[in-house]
Amino acid sequence: MLRVLVAGAGPTGLTLGIDLARRGVKVRIVDKAERFFDGSRGDGIQPRTLEVFDDLGVLDAVLKEGAPPAPIRVHLDGRPAGVRWMFEPREPRPDVPYPNAWVLGQSQLEGILRARLAEFGVQVEPGVALVGLEQDDEQVTARLSTGESARFDYLVGADGGASLVRKAIGVPFPGTTDETFRVLVGDVTAPDLDPAFGHWFAAAGDPMSGIVMTPLPGTGMFQYATVLGAGDDASLATMQAALDRVSSGVRLTGHGWATVWRPNVRLAERYRAGRVFLAGDAAHVHPPTGGQGMNTGVQDAYNLGWRLAAETGLDRYETERRAVAARVLGISTALLDRYAEGHEDAYRRGEEGFGLDITYRAPDATGALVTGDRAPDAPLRDASGAPVRLFDLFRGPHFTRLVFGGGTPDAATPDPRVPAASGTPHTWIVLRPGEEAPAGADGARVVVDADGHAYAAYAAAPGDVVLVRPDGYLA
């Protein structure tokens, strides 16, 4: 049985653990922290990450415990000055069932992911640090703070920006850190404020130098953020003093997690060294503008999991995901620059950060395009007439083959794009109303595109065959 060690039990490491465990991989997840994190930190979940969570079986819990982004009440010189949206709400579409971001504190999300991981019999090991590693052609030897030395087929560093794994394999982490610009972010209780709204407090003459407080669903708290003055700390007293300068007596009565953040933008030169891989903040660190760090890490893990389990295409992980991180860092940095320069539209977020337009199309050594775009969703009817979605067909660790209209590919004939360790693809015949299933088709594997959304989403014609990877991208 394949054995994988994941160092780091944040959203990236937990996502990878779930994906590996559901594929029958023997996975261990260790984290140097003695206690699980308790705070909001990365509290924005982007639409593509919601699709990942749908596949991993945690979406219902995420939607139940979280909430959509709240409208923001603007207060200038202590007086109401209108309501703004960080994201313009969008209606679901047949191809995009989750079109909007979702808000859920990171510690709550991690609790959901740990519970899902436990369903596969895997428990996070807190207070266990990776202290060293060596590798050969066969395996990786991990040395743990408990004194244990264990061998694994692969090791993944999801251990944050100061990653010991990245340092141990000698991967440079170039980028910039700006010590002159400091932002205080923390969780506070503010009984005077309506938790149905976010709140922006500022001076009318300098609205971008104020304080934003956004509600944290299920906690009774707000995430507080403001630019910090030289010498100030992350205490409740500092938060209250800054608020008093721009608000009319709003009280802060509780103080949770808090940190002072500096612009630190970095991208690892490599994501792999032999049998050791990097994911999440160990591979890329982002400004908080745009809410991309946690989301990019989750999607790293989702891209890597099926490859590790099948031991195939492992070099493609770096090719695909490093390009995405570079693009996302550009988006986040541009937003940060606009914020620092005082642009009033800097709080706005566009669709470029939603992750729905990520593509893995790239030329291979012959110049041909390999891999592809996100496989869209669409509503269908199964053989009994009950509603079903393409995402329902994709859910799970398998490849999925869609055969539109006539023709039935021989399921026994291996597809060279599908690794043998991934098993036989699940094949579905997609018919339009009135079409007959081809002779020999398994009736249980027939779905009807009653409204034409699947044909439209895939620009398909009868006879077309589409192969979807386990991570929801076209193969």
C-alpha positions, -999 to +999 in steps of 0.1 A: +000+000+000+013+035-009+024+055+021+024+093+021+034+117+049+018+152+049+036+178+070+011+205+080-026+202+090-041+235+076-067+235+048-040+224+022-028+194+042-063+183+052-076+185+017-047+164+004-052+139+033-089+135+024-082+130-013-055+104-006-074+085+020-105+081-002-082+065-028-069+039-004-036+055+003-022+051+038-017+088+048-003+104+079-007+141+087+015+157+113+015+192+126+040+209+149+013+229+167+002+214+200-033+227+196-055+232+165-057+268+152-086+289+166-093+320+145-105+333+112-073+339+092-083+329+056-121+332+058-130+337+021-138+305+001-139+311-037-163+294-061-138+269-075-128+258-040-165+253-033-166+229-062-136+210-048-154+207-015-185+194-033-164+166-047-147+159-013-181+155+005-178+186+028-197+212+009-230+208+028-212+214+061-193+244+047-225+260+035-244+253+067-217+268+090-208+297+067-226+326+050-224+347+018-202+378+020-221+405+039-228+440+024-206+466+040-220+497+057-196+526+052-192+552+080-173+584+073-165+608+101-188+587+123-218+591+099-235+565+076-223+569+040-240+541+021-237+504+016-212+487-007-205+451-018-171+436-020-185+411-045-216+417-066-238+387-059-243+365-090-271+340-098-262+303-102-260+290-138-263+255-151-225+254-156-216+273-125-237+261-095-217+281-069-210+315-085-203+335-053-176+334-026-185+320+008-174+332+043-162+307+069-135+312+095-104+290+088-105+272+121-142+262+114-133+250+080-104+230+094-127+213+119-150+203+090-121+188+070-107+170+101-141+154+107-143+143+070-108+129+073-117+109+104-145+092+084-116+075+065-100+065+097-073+091+097-065+115+126-043+145+125-012+141+148-008+175+166+024+184+184+044+162+160+069+182+140+090+170+110+126+177+120+144+163+091+142+142+060+164+122+036+154+105+004+166+079-021+153+065-053+128+042-034+114+062-005+117+092+019+128+089+054+111+113+078+125+122+112+099+133+137+101+153+169+088+122+188+121+105+179+104+083+153+121+077+120+097+064+093+098+056+056+072+068+031+068+066-006+062+103-008+063+134+015+044+166+010+053+199+027+021+218+035+039+234+064+035+271+056+056+300+045+085+290+068+084+255+055+110+231+069+103+208+040+111+235+014+144+243+032+153+207+036+151+200-001+169+233-009+143+250-029+148+288-032+118+310-023+124+343-041+101+373-036+098+405-016+089+415+020+079+451+027+086+460+064+072+495+060+036+485+054+019+467+083-017+455+086-033+444+118-058+416+113-077+399+142-110+386+155-130+409+178-164+411+195-183+443+189-218+442+205-227+476+191-225+465+154-251+447+134-236+412+124-257+411+093-233+437+078-197+444+074-186+479+086-161+503+072-150+532+094-129+560+081-123+597+079-141+613+050-109+629+037-090+596+037-115+567+033-089+541+024-070+545+057-098+533+078-109+500+095-129+472+079-148+447+101-165+418+085-188+393+103-176+358+110-206+334+107-213+313+137-189+330+161-205+363+170-172+380+161-159+402+133-126+400+115-110+434+120-083+449+097-065+482+095-032+496+085-010+497+116+012+526+127+049+522+135+054+507+170+017+496+174+010+460+184-019+436+179-036+442+212-072+450+218-062+484+231-045+492+198-076+481+179-099+502+201-077+533+198-077+531+160-115+526+160-120+555+183-103+579+159-129+572+131-160+559+148-187+572+172-182+551+203-181+516+189-169+493+216-147+462+213-153+438+241-135+406+231-103+397+214-094+364+197-067+355+172-047+385+158-016+390+138+004+418+122+009+412+085+035+425+062+035+423+024+053+390+018+050+378-018+070+347-027+069+318-051+090+287-048+113+280-078+103+243-078+074+224-064+092+190-064+125+174-055+124+137-061+098+122-039+091+154-019+065+179-030+054+214-018+019+227-016+000+258-002+020+285+016+051+263+015+051+269-023+036+304-025+027+332-001+002+359-010-011+393+002-045+389+019-060+411-008-080+389-031-084+361-006-063+337-027-038+320-004-059+294+012-079+288-020-048+283-041-034+258-015-066+237-014-065+235-052-028+225-051-038+196-029-067+186-052-044+186-082-017+166-065-038+140-047-049+119-077-014+121-092+002+107-061-023+080-056-018+068-092+019+077-092+015+093-126+021+127-142+039+140-111+059+165-130+027+180-144+017+191-109+044+217-108+038+227-144+001+233-138+000+247-103+031+269-103+017+288-133-016+293-115+002+306-083+022+331-104-010+344-120-028+347-087+001+364-070-001+390-097-038+396-091-034+398-053-003+421-056-021+445-080-050+448-055-026+454-026-009+482-046-042+499-053-051+496-016-018+511-005-022+539-031-056+548-017-078+539-046-114+537-034-122+507-057-095+486-041-120+468-019-138+454-050-132+419-061-137+406-096-143+372-112-106+369-119-101+356-084-129+330-084-108+302-099-134+293-125-112+304-154-081+284-144-068+265-174-040+239-175-037+241-213+000+242-222+021+229-251+040+197-246+074+189-261+057+184-295+038+217-293+005+199-289-019+212-262-021+189-232-048+188-205-074+215-204-101+236-188-124+232-159-152+207-167-185+226-163-216+214-145-250+208-161-284+195-150-295+161-164-321+134-158-311+098-150-327+067-164-356+069-139-362+106-147-348+119-115-326+150-116-289+146-115-259+169-122-227+163-141-209+171-108-228+142-093-213+119-120-178+134-115-179+131-076-153+106-064-118+095-071-124+082-107-120+095-142-153+102-160-160+096-196-190+114-213-202+100-246-226+123-263-253+107-284-245+078-306-215+055-303-203+036-272-166+033-266-155-001-255-151+002-218-127-027-218-103-009-240-078+011-219-076+048-225-039+058-226-048+090-208-060+071-177-034+057-154-039+020-147-039+027-109-069+050-114-091+021-124-117+021-152-133+054-160-170+058-152-187+060-186-220+078-191-240+081-223-255+116-226-286+116-247-309+144-259-347+140-255-360+113-279-326+098-286-323+061-281-293+046-262-269+028-284-271-010-286-252-026-257-253+006-235-257+000-198-291+016-190-279+026-156-252+047-172-275+067-194-285+103-187-307+127-206-297+163-213-333+175-212-326+212-215-294+210-237-271+225-211-246+197-212-243+198-250-239+236-248-214+236-220-191+212-238-199+225-273-206+188-281-219+170-311-233+135-312-204+110-311-181+133-292-163+117-262-151+138-233-127+126-206-127+144-172-099+140-148-106+132-111-099+169-102-126+181-126-105+192-155-107+180-191-081+153-199 
